[in-house]
Every structure is written in C-alpha cells, then in structure tokens.
Amino acid sequence: MPEIDPQSLADILLASRRAIEYAEGITEDFFSTDLDSQDILIRQMTILGEAFRRLTPEFKATHEELSYGIIIAMRNALVHDYDGITLPDVWLTIKEDLPELIPRIEGILRDEYGISM
C-alpha cells in the first residue's frame, strides 16, 4: 500500500491520543464554555478527519470496519460549517468513539506495516 496510508494512520493515532489526553483533564461543562478547549479539541478532530480523508481507496476497501463516513463528515462540518458545530457531538466522539478507534489503528499499523506507536 502507498506510503500515505501508514503516515495517515500515524496522524489519526496521534490526533486521537492528543484529544483523549486533553479531554481527560476537563469536564464537558468546561469544554462547552471554554473557547481554548474548543479550539484544541476541534483542531485535533479536524486533523483526524483530514488524515482519514487522505487514506487511499484501496486501504478503505480493505478496512471497511473503520467509520470513514462519520469521521470525514465531522471533519467537513468542523471545517466548512463551523457555525453549526454541536459541541456535545464533538465531546461524545472524543469520549466514546476515539478510545475504541485507537486499538484498531494500533493493530493495523503493527500487523500490516510493522510499526508500533
């Protein structure tokens, strides 16, 4: 598979970890009112979505278990419909979806590319 896939997966993993790590130190109420926290977490979600968007069609066809459509749609909303962002959706994605995504991405990197992160 092209070089773009392992790099994109590494970007997904790093952005996911950063978002989770930052969110562990705050509450949802704090996030909903603190602009700096929103900027930090929305930036990581944007990076995550952009990295998913860069994955090759071949990779996506091989790994249909990953939620490409949802993540890319969130990225598009964050970038293009920023005034329509629903903060509870961002928070829920970080708290519930990303912790499940990380071991999947780690496994793909390890098993298919021999990369441990």
Long-range contacts (C-beta under 8 A, 24 or more apart in sequence): 1-56, 1-58, 1-59, 1-112, 2-56, 2-58, 4-54, 4-55, 4-56, 5-55, 5-56, 5-59, 5-113, 6-109, 6-113, 6-115, 8-51, 8-52, 8-54, 8-55, 9-51, 9-55, 9-105, 9-108, 9-109, 9-113, 10-109, 10-115, 10-117, 11-47, 11-48, 11-50, 11-51, 12-48, 12-51, 12-52, 12-101, 12-105, 13-102, 13-105, 13-106, 13-109, 13-117, 14-117, 15-44, 15-45, 15-47, 15-48, 15-51, 16-44, 16-48, 16-98, 16-101, 16-102, 16-105, 17-102, 18-44, 19-44, 19-45, 19-48, 19-94, 19-98, 20-94, 20-98, 20-99, 20-102, 23-91, 23-94, 23-95, 28-88, 28-91, 28-95, 31-87, 31-91, 32-87, 32-88, 32-91, 38-87, 38-90, 41-90, 41-91, 41-94, 42-78, 42-85, 42-90, 45-74, 45-75, 45-78, 45-90, 45-93, 45-94, 46-75, 46-78, 46-79, 48-75, 48-98, 49-74, 49-75, 49-76, 49-78, 49-79, 50-75, 63-108, 65-104, 66-101, 66-104, 67-97, 67-101
